[in-house]
Amino acid sequence: MRGRRGTVVLLAVLAVLVAGGAAWWWLASLPAAPRGPRPAPAPAPDVARGSREPRDRVRRPRRRVAARAERNGATLADEVPDGLRSDDPGAVSVTWTVSDEAGLPVVGVAVELRDAAGTILRTFLSDAEGRVEMGETLRDGVRLRIAAGGYDVLDVAAADVVDRVLGLRGSGRIVGRGVDDAGTGVDGADVVAVPEGVEVPEPLDGPGRPPWPLRATTGPGGTFLLERVPPHSMTLTATVAARGTRPAGRSEVGGIAVPASDVVLRLRRWPVVTGRVLDAAGQPLSPATVAMRARGPDGTGGRTWSTATASDGRFRFEDVTPGNTLWAWSSAQPGLAMAVLTDVPPGGAPLEIRLVPGGPVVARLVDSAGGPFTGAATFYVLDASGRIHNSAAASGGRVKTHVLAFDTRYDLLVYGAGGMSGRLDDVHAGARDLVVRLRPVAPIRGRVLGPGGEPAATGTKVRAVGVRASEYRRPGISLVTETDTQGLFTLGEIADLPFTIWAEPSGSGAMAAGPVVTGVLPGADVVLRLEPGVALSGRLVTSAGLPSSGRLWFVPDGDLPWHVEVTTIGDGVFVANGLHPGAYTVWLQVPPQRMVRLGVVRAPARGVELTLPER
């Protein structure tokens, strides 16, 4: 019995061991349980506040973007954290611009997006127009950094950038001297630097931008220093005012590579128009007003200046046009007539302008039936040489001129609305109660034909200048119209005086302007036959032989009041089409109003080299 009971106990122990081993094997095959403490259960809602205690925010890892091919001018860095707020950095993009103080684009520079610690998040490249495509909004704290050759390093918070313009400031220097013709240093000269071929721009907004254009003043010995110059080919202009016996001077040098040293600006005497305004007895007249209008190289009117005389009656204008028209008058002495001088060259001897006694001319306007003329009308007062002394609108059917000199005879020309015109010749200053009868004036009609007799292209301009034939380049009454599909034209609203007429083709410039017909009277029928034009091509270069750029005027010799304007297209190359065979004076247009004469050339020609003078 005892042996049987021992057997049962042994079997029970073995069963327990087998069961325990099986349980251990099953538990060991399960995943390991977390070793840390179990998270505490969320607390129950606070009934009084109706809220739940906030849980700790689980911070998601920063998203990483793989490299993409260049897209919209931007190259994305490989496997770097994204600095944009958009989930897809390529989904939304906005154009940023990289430029310098001159407003010129900075091409091919790397724009780095960095975090507050300086880590590069992404890199973009500016395209051929300085543009960079980046996200619409950037993360808080993102900075933009640009390190480009020839410029200061830009490191700025993205939030501080104005109008998405990343402005770079040049780091170059230009050192030089301003000297006179004898090589002596000139102090007190104003030196201005702008990129070659660029007009002076307005300052851009942004952090840390200096005033533009760059300026300096020559010191003792004529030395000057320009700092923070961008890496462009620069043009330097120096001007100095007259002081004591020293005349005003000016110099302009282009093609200066940055950085530069030992630049010499030779300030040569600047052409000016000076003089005094005197009364009839030869005494200085002050106050008096002097106005001057520059005449363009094609004879048309240009910029106008005005100034008041000093206490000694002196006045001064700076100008470089070949001829100028001056008017002088004194509002303080209304009994003195306005003086008019024409073709006044710059750099000549000081002028003496005498204002002599005079009086106005007063006339009333009537229609062809003798009744009052109440329509709009304009009058001109001309002397025997064709100079215009006064022009204004008639008021209430009445003409009253300003004070005219008693010792001169004038022509009074009036033309009104509806093709009405009238004139009085040999009018004495001070005359009153004159009557000008306005009569209908027939228009000038005509046709413009091509070389083979075919109608000229639709839209060919026909111009008419209504001043004396010998003075056709004077500003005065001018008209313009265009041809129809048959080459026909009509010039209406004509005044009763001879006109000079010519045609100006439009389009490719295969035809030349002209021909010029003078002395055309109202009612005439005119035929203008165009001729094939020729071409003139070449290069514009600096005195050092480097290519330059600009807008050129080709003004023909002779009686054609017309010119061709062309702009250089690269490496200084120019092509002028639609010219008549013959001689042309070439002028360079320098902003804002100055013209520089380059010489005389003949058309047709190829390979002509025009050289900018040293000045």
Secondary structure as UniProt FT lines:
FT   HELIX           2..28
FT   TURN            47..50
FT   STRAND          64..65
FT   TURN            72..73
FT   STRAND          80..81
FT   TURN            89..91
FT   STRAND          94..100
FT   TURN            101..102
FT   STRAND          110..114
FT   TURN            116..117
FT   STRAND          120..125
FT   TURN            128..129
FT   STRAND          131..134
FT   TURN            140..141
FT   STRAND          143..146
FT   TURN            149..150
FT   STRAND          154..157
FT   HELIX           158..160
FT   HELIX           162..164
FT   STRAND          165..168
FT   STRAND          172..179
FT   TURN            181..182
FT   STRAND          190..195
FT   TURN            196..197
FT   TURN            207..208
FT   STRAND          214..217
FT   HELIX           220..222
FT   STRAND          223..229
FT   STRAND          234..240
FT   TURN            244..245
FT   STRAND          249..256
FT   STRAND          260..266
FT   STRAND          268..269
FT   STRAND          272..278
FT   TURN            280..281
FT   STRAND          289..295
FT   TURN            297..298
FT   STRAND          301..308
FT   TURN            311..312
FT   STRAND          314..318
FT   STRAND          323..329
FT   TURN            331..332
FT   TURN            334..335
FT   STRAND          339..344
FT   TURN            346..347
FT   STRAND          351..354
FT   STRAND          357..359
FT   STRAND          362..366
FT   TURN            368..369
FT   STRAND          377..382
FT   TURN            384..385
FT   STRAND          388..393
FT   TURN            396..397
FT   STRAND          398..400
FT   STRAND          404..405
FT   TURN            406..407
FT   STRAND          409..416
FT   TURN            417..419
FT   STRAND          420..428
FT   TURN            429..430
FT   STRAND          434..437
FT   STRAND          439..440
FT   STRAND          444..449
FT   TURN            451..452
FT   TURN            458..459
FT   STRAND          461..466
FT   HELIX           469..471
FT   TURN            472..473
FT   STRAND          477..482
FT   TURN            485..486
FT   STRAND          488..491
FT   STRAND          499..504
FT   STRAND          511..512
FT   STRAND          517..520
FT   TURN            522..523
FT   STRAND          525..529
FT   STRAND          531..532
FT   STRAND          534..541
FT   TURN            543..544
FT   STRAND          551..556
FT   STRAND          564..567
FT   TURN            571..572
FT   STRAND          573..579
FT   STRAND          582..590
FT   TURN            591..593
FT   STRAND          594..603
FT   STRAND          605..611
//
